[in-house]
Amino acid sequence: MRNTPRLNRYERREMHAEKLKNDMAGTGVYIYENNTDGDLKLPKVTDSGVRQIAPKGKPGCRFQGDSYFLKWVGSPMNLLKLVEEVVPKMTFQELQAHKAKQELLLEEEAMANERQLLLDQPDCITHQGKIERVVVEPGQQPINDSVDPNQKKPDVLLTEDPLDGVEIILG
């Protein structure tokens, strides 16, 4: 039994072209160097517009490409060597927007951690020992703290008789 509908020739060609486009796509900008002793023919045109790369040590052995070529770096293929990653320069407005976005993400993460139950959080162990977490809400003040540390409040008895409500059973 067939799970997918039958496709005609045009639909198959369109799906194949879309798959090929997605497979050959890459992000970022990297500089690579040919790591072989011969010419290297690439399956797609590089960002610098070349398809054939000279052997290592010769002029023209370096090229600029995207992350598609990262799978050719290292084992098992070891055809290319990654020289460096080119980080595009941001304008001032893009940099400010990026910083604001990072701060917003950090705030959301902190608020999510505060809302989480203390028991749900994993133990945090450092060189000084285990850290215990205590949540203090901004509007609350700890019981022992007073508003003015220099001002001493008079002691108040909660009940007049300290043994009020306590029965002593002699046996």
LINQUI-V702598 format. One record per run of one state. SS is the DSSP state (H for helix, E for strand, L for the rest). FROM is the first residue (numbers start at 1). LEN is the number of residues. Records with the same first field share a line. If there is no record, write none. Layout:
BEGIN
SS->FROM-LEN  FROM-LEN
END
This chain:
BEGIN
L->1-8  25-4  35-5  42-10  54-8  66-1  74-6  87-5  116-2  121-3  127-2  132-40
H->9-16  67-6  92-24  118-3
E->29-6  40-2  52-2  62-4  73-1  80-7  124-3  129-3
END
